[in-house]
Structures are given as structure tokens and as C-alpha cells.
Amino acid sequence: MRDNNIIQHTYQPEEERSYRVVIKYLHHSVDIPELKEEMSQHGHKVRNIINAEHRVTKDPLNLFFVDLEPSENKKDIYKINRLQNSVIQIEPPRKGKHLVQCMRCQLYGHTKFYCNRPYTYVKCGGQHSTDSCKKSKTTPSTCALCGGGHPANYKGCDYYQKQYRAKYNNSRPNVTQSYTPNFN
């Protein structure tokens, strides 16, 4: 499809996706290559390890995100309770309520790695890549999704809000309970 310039996007196959876990209570100064080696001794091939940072101060936390290669024994990772001479805890990551946005076409639901749609610049809404934009910094942004005066990644955008409501508000069952007190 890419060879024929067909406008489309696709998704990474499930069997190629990494399996992400969170390691808690492991000191941030640990040597990452040694950690990878120790995890491979437990039978897990590590794709990537990221030391989490505090969102404001950017100080390293005692928390690591680990991406494992897909394998049959991936769930066995939760049985490990000691690494690098420390007692640790391994958990699945928390699922955030956010929408994935493509940095190529600015649409939601897929990423740039699997997108063949035309480039759309996040700040001016033009059909070009970031490096070829002629917009000055003083010119107000224009949303490529709704035409509003904000960049396309603005979470207050009407288009984003509509997509968010469609994904998260309708996914929860609508349970209404009425309570009538009994004073007898």
C-alpha cells in the first residue's frame, strides 16, 4: 500500500507488540545493562528499559518501565521479586485515559509509525511536515481537526473532546439506581 501511495493507516500486529511491565522499589542508580542481563537470566528478553522521572522536577524515580520482547513466558515476569540485590515488585502499567494521536496526520487512534496519510502540521494545519513550515512564531495556531485557534494537540479541542467522549463515556455501562428511603 505504501508503494502505491494509498492513503491509509494500520496497526502493529499483536504478536509483534512489546509487553510492558513496571518495576517498583528498584533504586534509580541501578546499571541498566546489568539489569537487562539479570532479566535475561530469568528468561526474559528486554527490548527497552526507561527510568521514570518526576513530572515536575524531572528527578529520577525508583520506578522503571520495561518493554519485553513478545514470548510465551511473558507473564512469568510477575513471579520475580528480587533484582539487583533488592526486593522489588513487578506490576502491569496503569492504563491512562488518553487518546493516541498520530504525529504525522494529527488524527487519533494510531501512531506515525504505521501511518501513510499526508503530513499535517500540528500548529498551522498545513499539509506539510514540521521542518518545512513557513508559519512565524507570532502567527496564531490553527487546528487541523476543527479549524479553531489552537494547535491540533490541544486537549480542549472540540474534536478531541468528541473522540474522548465516544471512547470513554460510552464504554462504561449506564447504571442508574434510585433510592427511596423507607421510614416505616
N, C-alpha and C positions, 0 to 999 in steps of 0.2 A: 504494500500500500504506500509506503514511503517512496519507493522507486517510481511509482506512478503519480506522485504528488496528490494523493487523495486526502482531503481534509478529514481528519479523524483523530480520536484519542483511544487509547487502550489501557489495560491494567496489567500489572505484573502478575504472572501466574502464581497461585497459592503455593505450589511446590518449590518456587524459587525465592519466596519471601523469607527474610531472616526472622528468627524467633527472639523477641526482645524480653529480657528479664531485668530486674533491678536488684542490685546487691546493696544491702544496707549494713551499716556499722563497720565498714572497712575504711581504715584511715586514708585520707586523700593523698598522702605522700607515697603510697604504695607504687612500686615499679610496674608499669602496665605490661611490658613484655614478660616479666616474671609471672604476673597474674594470668596472662594468656597461656603460658607454658603450664602452669599448675592446673588450669581448667582443662587443657588438652590431656593431662594425665588422668583426669576424671572422665575422659571420653567425650569431651565436647569441643568442637572446632569453633573458635571465636572469629567472627568477621570484624567486629569493631567494639571498642570499649571507650565510653565517654564518661569523664568525671563531671558530675553535675556541679553547677555553680549557683550561688545565691542570686536571685533575680535582680536584686538592687545593688549589692556591694560587689558582686562577681567573685566573691571569695569561694574557694573550692569547698564542697561539702563532702561528708563521709557517705557518699551515695554514688553508685556507678550504674550507668545504663550499658548493658551488654547485649550485643546482637550476635546470636549463634547461627551457624550455617544450618539449613534445614536437615533434619535427620530423624530417624525413628526413635531415638532415645532422648529427644529434646526435653521432655517433661521430667526426666530423671534429674535435671539440674536442681530441682527444688529439694532434693534429698541432701544436697551438700550443705553442711552447717559450719564448716571451718575452711578458711582460705588464708594464706599468708600468716599463719600462726594467730589468727583472730577468729573469734566466734562471730559468725555473720548470719544474716537472714536473706534469703532469696525469694522475691515475690514477683508476680506479674505487674507490669506498669499500670498505673491508674489510667482509665480511659477519660480523656478530656472531651468536653462538649464543644468541639470546634469543627469547622469545615476545612477540608484540604483545598487549597487554591493553587492552580497552575500558574507558575511564574512566566509562562510563555504566552498563553492566550487570556489569562486572568479569570477563566471560568472556574467554577467549583466542582469538586468531586474527582479530580485526577491531578497528577503531577507533571512537571515539564519533561521528565524522562520518558514518558510514554505519550507525548503529545506531538501531533504533526499539524496542528492548526496554525494559521498565520500568527506572527508576533503581534501582541497588543501591549503598548507601553502602559505601565501602571499609573503614571502621573498625568499624561496628556490624552490617553485613549487612542493615540495614533497607531496605525498598522506598521510598526517598526520595532526594532529591538532597543534596549536601553542605551547602548552606545551610539546610536545614530539619531537620537532625539535632538531637535533644534530648540526645544522649549527652554526659555530662560527661567532662572530660579524665582524671579519675581512674578511670573505669569501664574495665575491660579490653576490648580489642578482640575482635570475633567475626568470624571469616572467613565470608564469604557463600558460599564454594565448598565448604568442608569442615566448617564449624562449629567449627573449632579456636580457640584463644585467641590469635589473631594477626590483623593486617589481611589483606585479600584480595590485596594485592600482595606478600606475603611469599614470597620465593623458596624457602624451606624447606617450604612448604605441600605436603601430600601430593598435592593436586590438581594443583598446578603441576609437581611432580616427575613425576607420571604423564604429563601432557601433554608435558613436555620429553623424557622417555624415548621416548614414542611418536613424536615428531617427529625427534629426532636420533639416538638409539641404533639405531633400525630403518632409518635411511636409509643407513647405511654397510654395505657388504657384509661378511658374516661370513666372514672368511678365516682358516682355521686351517692352520698349517703345522707339520709335525713335522720335527724334525731328528734324524737318527741319525748320530752320528759314525762314520766308517769308519776303524778302526785297523789295517787290513791294510797 
